[in-house]
Amino acid sequence: AQSVTQLGSHVSVSEGALVLLRCNYSSSVPPYLFWYVQYPNQGLQLLLKYTSAATLVKGINGFEAEFKKSETSFHLTKPSAHMSDAAEYFCAVTGGNSGGSNYKLTFGKGTLLTVNP
Amino acid sequence: GAGVSQTPSNKVTEKGKYVELRCDPISGHTALYWYRQSLGQGPEFLIYFQGTGAADDSGLPNDRFFAVRPEGSVSTLKIQRTERGDSAVYLCASGGGIYNEQFFGPGTRLTVL
């Protein structure tokens, strides 16, 4: 079955510091990959997606992610953290060949990002 | 434009009761999904509709759970004989397109006492 691993359930950074949230997926055929952000008591908002067009994907709010097939990774980065970035971030996958469908999303467990002043 | 809406935002019920959770997708989206998010976990797939039919209900945990989408728009998730373990946030998403982007509603927080 398809799976997504997010290393680090909690990441804490200082305001202005680099944000790096890790995501690894299980599939030898590149799937579609997504990053979602969830603010407290809100639904999931799509940050960015990888759909095989370009390996470096730019999203909203200054976030970007790089697809690395050799590492089966899709890590999320932002050069300079803002206080407003504090939220939970989920990596998700669909498609690929590890028993994945082309519609339902399989999510990681999430990484809570804290930004310190 | 309007996003996905879900009602109620919060539902508190007693063990053994029946509940219905409603989802209004983005207009024109043919695909609709239900997910369940337990505390500290990522969302887990429950069911997928394409139009009026349930194309995949493999994520429904047991036969107490049922969902309908009679006119291909609004969907209702129905839970019979609720149990305390059903307490979670139930998320609805709609989408489409070749990359299957899914747009999520704010969720319904269900608490079973």
Interface residues (C-beta under 8 A of the other chain):
Chain A: V4 Y32 F34 Y36 N41 Q42 G43 L44 Q45 L46 K49 T51 F90 A92 T94 G95 S101 N102 Y103 K104 L105 T106 F107 G108 K109 G110
Chain B: V4 A31 Y33 Y35 G40 Q41 G42 P43 E44 F45 Y48 A55 D56 G59 L91 A93 Y99 N100 E101 Q102 F103 F104 G105 P106 G107
